[in-house]
Amino acid sequence: MTATHSTRMLILGSGPAGLSAAIYGARAGLAPIVVQGMQPGGQLTITTDVENYPGFKDVIQGPWLMEQMQAQAEHVGAKMMYDQIVDVDLSQRPFRLTGDGGIVYVADTLVICTGAQAKWLGVEGEEHLQGKGVSACATCDGFFYRGKKVVVIGGGNTAVEEALYLTNHSHDVTLIHRRDTLRAEKILQERLFAHPNIKILWNKAVDKFVGGGTPEGLVGVDLIDTVTGERSHEPTDGGFVAIGHHPATELFTGKLPMDEGYLLVDKGTTHTAIPGVFAAGDVTDKIYRQAVTAAGMGCMAALDVEKFLAEADFEAMAEA
């Protein structure tokens, strides 16, 4: 017999947004269920040093931070489910969602915190050197490369913005782009071209991230000229892949409005187009994409849920 779990508040995703929503929801007496998804703990579980999350004087580890947030959520009454949702019915309340093992979740409200993941190049050395010089977030990790040489791979707004940001820490920033023109907005291109500490390598594709030293870290990138096929090597201490993000919203295609795959919410809230469905964190955010902003939106979502349910309960009582 298929198991069914009913809850007033169902949360999809267990990163900073999902767990913050769980903490606030549990404290409001909503007994939320958190379906943790493919990557319990979210992107911070593959992040080593975290130095920009408020409240910690010393560098902390991403996995440890998420363990603490989950423990806090469970301590105040949230329930964790190690499951992956494969089907969603938002046509009426309560909403019905189905896990990949057949478990059915029936929820008065739904908070979507499924996040977004950076796109990677998929080249040799990239995965092995993540956290050892290879990153997908300059805002998160740029501080660790003060006074060092860094490269940024990409040609859109994200890549140009990351290159400009990194000049706050490095006097030697190289943008590597596989074409001879950038896709970024003109104003960003003008700032990039005018900056004395940024150089551009045109028509170059990264073939390999090269590690070395003890302890091992990134020492350079092997490049291939996309026009001539010529090979070259660019020494660097840090490599930032900036070719975009994938919001995890495939389940909601055709069911909720999106912009480039990111869920749309009402300005200043976490309300989606369907009453009772909320979204928070990187799944809605193509600009900031920080753990602390995701956590803040998780708090907002829980408060929005609490208000929504209170109003729904009042209406039901009035009708009775």
C-alpha positions in Angstrom: 0.0 0.0 0.0 1.3 3.4 -1.0 2.2 5.7 2.0 0.6 9.1 2.1 1.8 12.0 4.2 -0.4 15.0 4.8 0.9 18.4 6.0 -0.1 22.0 6.2 3.3 23.0 4.8 5.3 21.0 2.3 8.8 22.2 1.4 10.8 21.0 -1.6 14.5 21.4 -1.2 16.8 21.4 1.8 19.3 24.2 1.1 19.4 27.5 3.1 15.9 28.6 1.7 14.2 25.3 2.4 15.6 24.8 5.9 15.0 28.4 6.9 11.4 28.0 5.8 11.2 24.8 7.8 12.6 26.5 11.0 10.1 29.3 10.8 7.2 27.1 9.8 7.9 24.6 12.6 8.1 27.4 15.1 4.7 28.6 13.9 3.3 25.1 14.7 2.8 24.1 11.0 4.8 20.8 11.4 6.4 21.2 7.9 7.6 18.3 5.9 10.8 18.9 3.9 11.4 16.7 0.9 15.2 16.9 0.5 15.6 16.2 -3.1 18.6 15.0 -5.2 21.1 17.0 -3.2 20.2 17.2 0.5 21.7 20.4 1.9 21.9 22.1 -1.5 25.0 23.6 -3.1 26.7 24.4 0.2 27.3 20.7 0.7 29.9 20.9 -2.2 31.3 24.2 -0.9 34.3 24.0 1.4 35.3 27.3 3.0 32.4 29.6 3.8 33.5 33.0 5.1 30.5 35.3 4.2 27.6 33.7 6.2 26.8 36.0 9.1 27.4 34.9 12.6 30.7 33.1 12.3 34.0 34.8 13.0 36.1 32.0 11.6 35.9 30.2 8.3 33.3 27.4 8.4 32.6 24.5 6.1 29.5 24.4 3.9 28.5 20.8 4.8 28.8 21.6 8.5 26.6 24.7 8.1 23.9 22.7 6.4 24.1 20.0 9.0 23.5 22.6 11.7 20.6 24.1 9.9 18.9 20.7 9.4 19.5 19.8 13.0 17.9 23.1 14.1 14.9 22.6 11.8 14.4 19.0 13.2 14.8 20.3 16.7 11.9 22.7 16.4 9.6 20.1 14.7 10.3 19.9 11.0 10.3 16.4 9.4 12.9 15.4 6.8 12.0 13.1 4.0 14.8 11.6 1.8 12.8 11.6 -1.4 12.7 13.1 -4.9 9.4 14.4 -6.2 8.6 13.2 -9.7 5.0 14.4 -10.2 3.1 17.5 -9.1 -0.6 18.3 -9.2 -1.3 22.0 -8.4 -4.7 22.0 -10.0 -6.5 22.2 -6.6 -5.8 22.4 -2.9 -4.7 20.4 -1.2 -1.9 19.9 -3.6 -0.7 16.3 -4.4 2.9 15.5 -5.1 4.4 12.0 -5.7 7.9 10.8 -4.8 10.0 8.6 -7.0 9.2 5.6 -4.7 5.5 6.2 -4.9 5.0 8.1 -1.6 2.2 10.7 -2.0 2.4 14.1 -0.2 -0.8 16.0 0.3 -0.2 19.6 1.3 -2.3 22.7 2.1 0.6 24.9 1.0 3.8 24.2 -1.0 7.1 26.1 -0.7 9.4 25.5 -3.7 13.1 25.8 -2.7 14.6 23.5 -5.3 17.5 26.0 -6.0 19.7 26.4 -9.0 23.0 24.8 -10.0 25.9 26.4 -11.8 26.6 25.1 -15.3 30.0 23.5 -15.6 32.2 23.0 -18.6 32.6 19.3 -18.1 36.3 19.3 -18.9 39.2 17.3 -17.3 40.2 18.5 -13.8 37.1 20.6 -13.3 35.3 18.4 -10.8 38.5 17.3 -9.1 39.7 20.8 -8.4 36.4 22.3 -7.3 37.1 24.0 -4.0 40.8 23.8 -4.8 40.9 26.7 -7.1 37.9 26.0 -9.4 34.7 27.8 -8.5 31.4 29.0 -10.0 30.9 32.0 -7.6 33.2 34.9 -7.5 31.2 36.6 -4.8 31.5 33.5 -2.6 35.2 32.7 -3.2 36.9 35.8 -4.7 38.1 36.9 -1.3 40.4 33.8 -1.1 42.4 35.1 -4.1 43.5 38.5 -2.8 46.6 39.5 -4.7 46.5 36.4 -6.9 46.0 35.7 -10.6 42.5 34.6 -11.6 40.7 33.7 -14.8 37.0 33.9 -15.6 35.5 31.6 -18.3 32.4 32.9 -20.1 31.1 35.8 -22.3 27.7 36.8 -20.9 26.6 39.2 -18.2 27.6 36.7 -15.4 31.1 36.3 -16.7 31.7 40.1 -17.1 30.2 40.9 -13.7 32.4 38.3 -12.1 35.5 39.6 -13.8 34.7 43.1 -12.7 34.0 42.0 -9.1 37.2 40.0 -8.9 39.2 43.2 -9.5 38.3 44.1 -5.9 40.7 41.3 -4.9 43.0 40.7 -7.8 45.1 43.0 -10.0 45.4 40.2 -12.6 42.1 39.1 -14.0 41.8 37.3 -17.4 38.5 36.7 -19.1 38.5 33.6 -21.4 35.9 33.5 -24.1 35.4 30.9 -26.9 34.2 33.6 -29.3 35.5 37.0 -30.6 32.6 39.0 -29.2 30.8 39.1 -25.8 27.1 38.5 -25.2 27.1 40.8 -22.2 25.2 44.1 -22.1 27.0 46.9 -23.8 27.4 48.9 -20.6 29.1 46.0 -18.9 31.4 45.4 -21.9 32.4 49.1 -21.7 33.4 48.8 -18.1 35.3 45.6 -18.8 37.2 47.0 -21.7 38.1 50.1 -19.7 39.4 48.3 -16.7 43.2 48.3 -16.5 43.4 45.1 -14.5 41.4 42.9 -16.9 42.7 41.3 -20.1 40.7 39.1 -22.5 41.7 36.0 -24.3 39.5 35.7 -27.4 38.6 32.5 -29.2 39.9 30.3 -26.5 38.2 27.2 -24.9 39.3 25.6 -21.7 40.4 22.0 -22.4 41.7 21.1 -18.9 42.1 22.5 -15.4 45.6 21.7 -14.3 46.4 21.0 -10.7 49.7 20.9 -8.9 51.6 21.7 -5.6 51.2 20.3 -2.1 48.4 20.5 -1.1 47.1 20.2 -4.6 45.5 23.3 -6.1 44.8 24.9 -9.5 47.9 26.1 -11.2 46.6 26.8 -14.7 44.3 26.1 -17.5 45.1 24.4 -20.8 43.4 26.2 -23.8 42.5 25.4 -27.3 42.1 28.2 -29.9 38.6 27.8 -31.4 39.8 29.2 -34.7 43.2 27.7 -35.3 43.2 24.7 -33.0 46.5 26.0 -31.4 47.0 24.8 -27.8 48.3 27.1 -25.0 48.6 27.2 -21.3 47.5 30.1 -19.0 48.9 30.0 -15.4 46.4 30.9 -12.7 45.6 30.5 -9.0 41.8 30.6 -9.4 39.4 29.6 -12.2 35.8 30.9 -12.1 33.4 29.2 -14.5 30.7 31.7 -15.3 28.5 30.3 -18.1 25.1 30.5 -16.3 22.9 28.5 -14.0 20.2 25.8 -14.2 17.2 26.5 -11.9 15.7 23.2 -10.8 12.2 23.9 -12.1 11.5 21.2 -14.7 8.7 19.8 -12.5 6.8 23.0 -12.8 7.1 23.7 -16.6 3.7 24.6 -17.8 2.3 24.8 -14.3 3.9 28.0 -13.0 5.1 31.2 -14.8 8.8 31.4 -15.3 11.5 33.7 -16.6 14.4 31.8 -18.2 13.5 28.9 -16.0 13.3 30.9 -12.8 10.0 30.9 -11.0 8.2 34.2 -10.9 7.0 35.6 -7.6 5.1 38.7 -6.7 7.4 41.6 -6.0 8.5 41.7 -2.4 6.9 38.4 -1.6 7.3 34.7 -2.2 3.8 34.3 -3.8 3.7 32.5 -7.1 0.7 32.7 -9.5 -1.1 29.9 -7.7 -2.5 30.7 -4.3 -0.9 28.5 -1.7 2.2 27.9 -3.7 5.3 29.9 -2.7 8.9 29.9 -4.0 12.1 31.0 -2.3 15.9 31.1 -2.8 17.9 30.5 -6.0 15.0 29.0 -7.8 13.5 32.5 -8.1 16.8 34.5 -8.0 19.0 35.0 -11.1 20.8 38.0 -9.6 22.1 37.5 -6.0 22.3 33.7 -5.6 23.8 33.8 -2.1 23.1 31.5 0.9 22.1 34.4 3.1 19.6 35.8 0.6 18.2 32.3 0.1 17.8 31.9 3.8 16.1 35.3 4.0 13.6 34.3 1.3 13.0 31.0 3.2 12.0 33.1 6.2 9.7 35.2 4.0 8.1 32.1 2.5 7.2 30.7 5.9 5.7 34.0 7.1 3.7 34.2 3.8 2.5 30.6 4.4 1.5 31.3 7.9 -0.6 34.4 6.8 -2.1 32.5 3.9 -3.3 29.6 6.1 -4.6 32.0 8.8 -6.7 33.8 6.2 -7.9 30.5 4.7 -8.9 29.1 8.1 -10.8 32.3 8.9 -12.7 32.1 5.6 -13.5 28.4 6.2 -14.8 29.3 9.7 -16.9 32.1 8.3 -18.5 29.8 5.7 -19.2 27.2 8.3 
